[in-house]
Amino acid sequence: MCLDAHAHGVRIQHDLFQTPNKVQLTFTDVATPESYARYPEGRGLGETMPMWRVQTEGYTTHEGQLVGVVSRDSGFLDSPDTEWISGGVNSKGPNAVAIGRHGNFLHWGFAASPTYMTPEAKDVFVNALHYITRFDHQAPIARKAPGTMMRSGMDTAIYDMSPEGYAAKVALYRGYQAEEAARKEAVRKRADAGEELSEADSWVLSSEPMEIPAQIAPASRFLSEKKIQELGSDPAKVALYLANIQPYVRPSGWFELSVDEELMELGIANSDLALLDRAIEMLQTDRRELGQGLLERYTEGGFSTYEDWKAWLDTHRDRLFFTEAGGYKWLVDTTGGAPAPPAPAREPVKATRRSPMATGLALRELSEGRFEVTLEVDLLKGWHAYASTPEESAYTVLSHKLSLPEGVTQVGDWVRPPTHPSPGEPGTAIFEGHVLFTCEVEADDRASAEEITCAVRYQVCDDSMCLPPTSKVLTF
């Protein structure tokens, strides 16, 4: 429970924002929550993010306002009947789900009643009620298995043991220590002044100083003390071991993972469909017991003969999906093959001093035959590109044009990110920071596997100089 008043990472082309109310969302640049830097996917974010205000009041600025709820993103998109629609300002990370769907359940995490919703949010909320009726009686395929840890937790541990990650953790803990020391000092001053202390005050004074964890400490969530001792104290060696065993881990207890030694022997990840083929083959060999055990461990098939298992796999092969959140199991997609929207987060492009503007092109499927194209632009702090200029201006405005193969057409205009007035240059608007341009394309029966290209032309400047205009052609 930590969702505040703003949404970000919004899938603006989703039907939730299109029908029955066509809503033109208003985005403003808002400071990126400091807590996001603690997460691997938050490391590339800039100082601000384009955000949509959902509530007129949030719990961090208005005492008494209700706190909203997010779902952690890890494992959320494991199932084909899930959708990540929007994130929101929270303390669980930049990819936590503020608005999403699982089967016939729609999660609207923002807590405010319509009295405290913005006019845009009221229209979207009505759309949400309309949207979820499409999924009436479509119960979720995969149910989240209680106490299940996702494999992504190992990615976080590996990063935290790296020099960069550990330095960030040390800085974080030193901040905690400074806050703790300041609280103790404030209580001592009140005690010295003769003020009667509360039970909470006494707890503050008696609490032990927070210690900075050892660099290999994150590994203890996944490895026994004995195993860590065997590997030694080198964080790089421990991190490499975690990376090597990651494809073969499975739940072994409440939020615990352990290595499936039989999988490691086979060299096949439990999320690889080849595991089921190999296990079924074993049923006709002297390793029948192992094959049957693996099939029962990673599916809900419940068969006992080679013929039954083979018929099950042949029938459902194209509709099988692996879910960690559902207990590290292979399940059958019963939605009729409707594609699951892809994860919202990608590793962002990153500008450098050598290249103060970086660009990238991405494509993701929204529904059958319909896709969202994203042109991602990252500008180094202090640099800007031009969104619009007066006719007499010599600056080159950022422009982009798609080239689409036969059978693929653009649907509607590009959705442009927020701009800022250029200081001291009347009539000039600029882009700064990390911005996204999106549009939709639609493919018909003539479309084949072709490239989509986007020609981009731009010029970047800082306070003292401008680089020559540049042209690039991006391909997906």
Secondary structure, 3 states (H helix, E strand, C coil): CCECCEEECCCCCCHHHCCCCCCCCCEEEEECCHHHHHCHHHCCCCCEEEEEECECCCCCCCCCCCCECCECCCCHHHCCCEEEEEEECCCCCCCCECEEEECCEEEECCCCCHHHECHHHHHHHHHHHHHHHHHCCCCCCCCCCCCCCCCHHHHHHHHHHCHHHHHHHHHHHHHHHHHHHHHHHHHHHHHHCCCCCCHHHHHHHHCCCCCCCCCCHHHHHCCCHHHHHHHCCCHHHHHHHHHHHHHHEEEEECCEEEECHHHHHHCCCCCCCHHHHHHHHHCCCCCHHHHHHHHHHHECCCCCCHHHHHHHHHHHHHHEEEECCCCCEEEECCCCCCCCCCCCCCCCCCCCCCCCEEEEEEEEEEECCEEEEEEEEEECCCCEEEEECCCCCCCCECEEEEECCCCEEEEEEEECCCCEECCCCCCCEEECCEEEEEEEEEECCCCCCCCCEEEEEECEECCCCECCCEEEEEEC
